[in-house]
């Protein structure tokens, strides 16, 4: 959920009357989506605009709310969406069942709209705070771009997607040339400024939402490029190198040039197989080592599969 956006609420109920009451009571403060079955609820929850919270009826034909909840809380893309059961079931066993499946709350019918609003508001505020903490945990504290953990999570997801669809995927590994002499002679404060500038230069070269560049550790960066083949990855890696070169950050203690440069290695896989992306990362890292061994300030790449 992006801060400042009007939150999206998905109301799931096979009763038009219940849907109308809830929608009328909430539409002033939230964007409302409606689903009248379990199957349509699952489709809505995994759409390109997923809900920030779900109000879910427990009793529905074909697929009941408990099964919907189970599937949502088991899914990578939906497990963090708060679910509030709204149901006519009053017994403790049903409430316990819903909460044990991962629901955030349980409201029984007939409900008071003021109570629904208060619980919706509280759970959305909690989700905002959780999302903020999760976002901070996935950003590098110095450069404010994704960290290694975030990149490897994204790479795992994109690798599985590429394996299913048999599309290309590429990884670029990048390293600032002679960064230790830079730190030693200009100081760690200047080193931090350099890392920030390089990170932003690399970030500025990405044009697609799925592409990601991250600080991988120290002076090393990495990028994951879903759907990008060998030629495309080579072009992106060269754009990265040129972007850093264009910063013209003085580096009198480099053995390459009198300014900061980077070396880059990339690896592309046209038809990924298996469960692991580690070979792709290792191949890109090997190409980075080759670029550095060949004199730095250059790009080297390889194909896998």
N, C-alpha and C positions, 0 to 999 in steps of 0.2 A: 504494500500500500504506500503510495507516494504522498508525502506530507503536502497538504493544501488541496489535494484532490477530494472530490466528494466520494466517500466510500460506496462500494457496490455490495448490495445484499441480494442473495438468491433465496427466494421463498419457494419451498417445495411442498406442495399439498395438492391432493386430487380433488379437494373441495373448493369450487370457485368462490363460495361465500367466505371461507377462511382466508383465501388469497386476497380477496378484495378488502377485507377488514385490515389485514396486516399491511397491505400495500398503501391503502389510504392513510394509515397511521404513521407510516415511515417515509413516504415519498418526499416530504418537505425537506428532509435532512439527508436522504440517501438516494443513490441510483438503484432502482429496483429491477431485478430480473425474476422471471417466474418459470417454474417447471411443474408439470402436473403428474409426473411419474418418476420413478427411480432412474430409469434409463436416461430420460431427458435431463435429470439433475446431474448425472455423471458427465454428460456431454457439456452442459453449461459450465460445470466446475473446471473442466479442462480446456475451455475455449481460450482464444487469444486475450480475452479480458476476463479472467477468473474473478469470482466474488471474493470480497474481503471477509464475509461472514455468511453463514447459511442457516436459515430457519427451516427446520426439517420436520415434517410430519412423520410420526412413527408408523402409523397404520396406513398402508397403501396397497393396492392390488399388484400382483406380479412380483415386484421387488419392494419389500417394505423398507422403512427408514433405517432400521438397524443394519440391514445389508448394505444400504447406500453409505451409511456411516463407516462401516467396516472397510469398504473399498476405498473410500476417500482417505481415511487415516492410514491406509496401507500404501497409498500412492506417493511417489517422490514429489510430484508437483502439487499435491492437494493436502498433504498431511498436516500442514500448518494453518489451514483455514479453520477458524473456530466454527463449531457446529452447535446450535442450540435446538434441542428437540422441543417441538410444540405439539402436545398430544393429549388426547382424552384419557390415556392410561394413568390412573392415579396410584397404582400399587408400587411399593418400594422395590420389588423385584425388577419391574420394567425400568424404573429410574436407574437402579444400580447397573442393569444391563447396558443402558445407553452410555452411562458415564464410564463404564469399564471398556467400552468400545472406542473411547477417546473423545466423546462429546464434551464440550466445555460447560454446558448448562442444560437444564431441563425445566420447561414451563408446562404446566398442565392447563387444559381447557376446562371451563371457560376462563380466559385470561383477561387481565386488565391491561389496556394498552399502555398505561403509564409504567407498569412494571416491565412490559416487553421493551419499551424504549430505554428504560434505565439499564436493563441487562445488556441490550444491544450496545449501548454507548460504552458501558464498562468493558465489555469484551473487545470492542474495537480499539479502545484506548490501550488496553493491555497488549493487543496485537501490534499496535504502532510501536510501543516500547520494545517488544520482542524483536520486531523487524529491524529497529534501529540498532539494537545490540548485535544482532546477527550480521548486519551490514558492516558494523565496525570491526567485528571479528574476522571479516573477510577482506579487509583493506589493509594495505601496508601503512603503518603509522607515519612514516616519513614522506613518502611520495604520493599518498592518497590514491593509488591505483590498486587493483586487486593484488592480494598476496599469493604466495605459492599454494596455500591450502585451497583458495578459491579457484585458481587456475586448474589444479588437478581435479577438483570436483567437476568443473565445467568440461574438462577434457574427457573424463570418464563418461559423462552424459553424451557428449558429442561423438565419442568413439562408438558407443552402443548404437546411436542413431545412424552413424555411417555404416556400421556393420549390417544393420537391418535393411537399409536402403541401397547398400552397395554404392555409396558415393565417396568421393575423395575426402581426405582430411590431411592437414599439414600442421607441423609444429616448427616454430623458429626459436632458437636459443641465441641470446645476444650477450656480449660481455664488453664492458668499457675497457679499452686498451690502456694498459699501464696505470691502472687506477691507484694502486698502492703508492707509487712515486708521487702521484697527484696529491693524495692525502698527506703524505710525508712532508711535502714541500709547501703546499698551500694551506694545510691545516684541515682538521675534520669538519669545521664549519663550512669551509669552501667545498669540501667533499660532499656534504649534505646538499648544498645548493646545486652542485653539479648533478647529483643523482635526481633531484627534483626536476631539473631542466631536461635531462635525458628522458625521464619517465613521461613528461608531458609531450615531448617531441615524438616519442614512439606512439603515445596514445592518439596524437593528432593524425597519424597515418591510417587509422582504422576508419573504414567508411560503412561497415555493415554491423548491425546490432549483435550478431552472433560472434563476431571476432572479439578476441580478448588479448590484452597484453598485461603482464603482471611482473612485479618485482619478485624474482625467484630466489634471491638471496644475495647479500652483499652488493657487488656491482653487476650482478647477473640478472637478466630479464628473460622472459619467455613469452611467446604468443601462440595461441591456438587459433587455427583458421579452418573452420568447418566448410566442406564443399569446395575447398581450394586445391587445385592440382599442382603438379611440380612446377610448371611454368608460372602459375599464379603466385605460388609461395616464393619463388625466386624473385619475382617482381616486388612483392611486399617486403621481403628481406632487404632488397636493395633500396627501397624507399626508406626503410628504417635507417639504414646506413647513411643515406644522403641527408635525412632529417637531422641526425645528430651532427654530421659534418657541417650543416648549414647554421648550427648554433654558434660556431666560431668561438668556442670556449678555449682560452689560451691554456696550453699545456707545454711548458718549456722543458719538461722532464720526460717527455714521451720519445721513444725511439722510432716512432712512425712519422709523425708530423709535429708541428709546434702548436697543435690544438687537440682537443678531445675527439677521439674517434671510437668506433665500435667495430667488433668482429661479429659475424653472424653465421650460424650454421642452421640449415633447415632440412627436414625430412618430410616426404609426402608418401601417403599410402593411397593407392587408387581404389582398392577393394579390400577394406579391412576385414579380418577374420579373427576369431577368438575373443576372449573376454578382457584382455589387457592391452593397454596402450603403452606399456613400459618400453617395448622395442622401438616404438616411434620416438619416444623421448630420448632413448639411448642413442639412436641413430642421429638425431639432431645434435645432441651433445658431442658426438664423435666428429660431426661436420664442423662444429664450432672449434673444436681442438685443431682440426685440419686448417681452418681459416687462420687461426692464430699462429700455427706452425709455418704457414706459407707467407707470413709477414704482417698479419693483422690488417685492419681497415679494409676488409674484403668479405665476400659472401661465398660459402660453399654449401652444396646441397646434394641430396641423394634421394633415390626412389626406393620404396619398399612395396612389394606386392604389385 
